[in-house]
Amino acid sequence: MKEKLKEHIEKLIPLTEDEFTFILSHFSIEKYKKNDFLIQQGENVNYCYYVVSGLLKLVFNDKDGKQHIVSFAMEDWWESDFSAYFMQTKAKMSLQCIENTIVFSISLKNYQKLSTELPKMGSFFLKKSNLGHIASQNRILSFLTSNAKERYEQLLKQYPLLFQRVPKTLLASYLGVSRETLSRLSS
């Protein structure tokens, strides 16, 4: 499992064995079962997660109890309620397993320590944050400029594996359409 984290980091920055050993000492590995919560809305957010295996959903529950899927996270992705994690506030969203999941977790204290003591990791985290920010902006633009069918086709093209792993009700929520509309779009 640790090799997956090393390969992931080395896609952006080269590492020596000693550097990776140092990096690894800042992470914990955790296993969760399907439907377990890593983060619950209203609670403290203590960790950011790198997904080794499995699938997660980041969810916002509105005041009417309606669930809105903000994002999915599968292997080789990072996820958290980043606002609450970095600002050390209560979670506005929940992070829940769709499948049995294994993650590497890192506390904010260790994230900051690692970034300071090994500057190339600060650069790595910045690059990952920038890529995540770009993806979020693209998703917002998709909602502003694309109809449901176009959003469906974009998601299918970009992440075809999601359609095999995520229940249609969750995909519909992510796309901002009803389950029935999703069925029409996928036929």
Secondary structure, DSSP 8 states (H G I E B T S, - for coil): -HHHHHHHHHTTS---HHHHHHHHTT-EEEEE-TT-EEE-TTSB--EEEEEEESEEEEEEE-TT--EEEEEEEETT-EES-HHHHHHT-B-SSEEEESS-EEEEEEEHHHHHHHHHHSHHHHHHHHHHHHHHHHHHHHHHHHHHH--HHHHHHHHHHH-TTHHHHS-HHHHHHHHTS-HHHHHHHH-
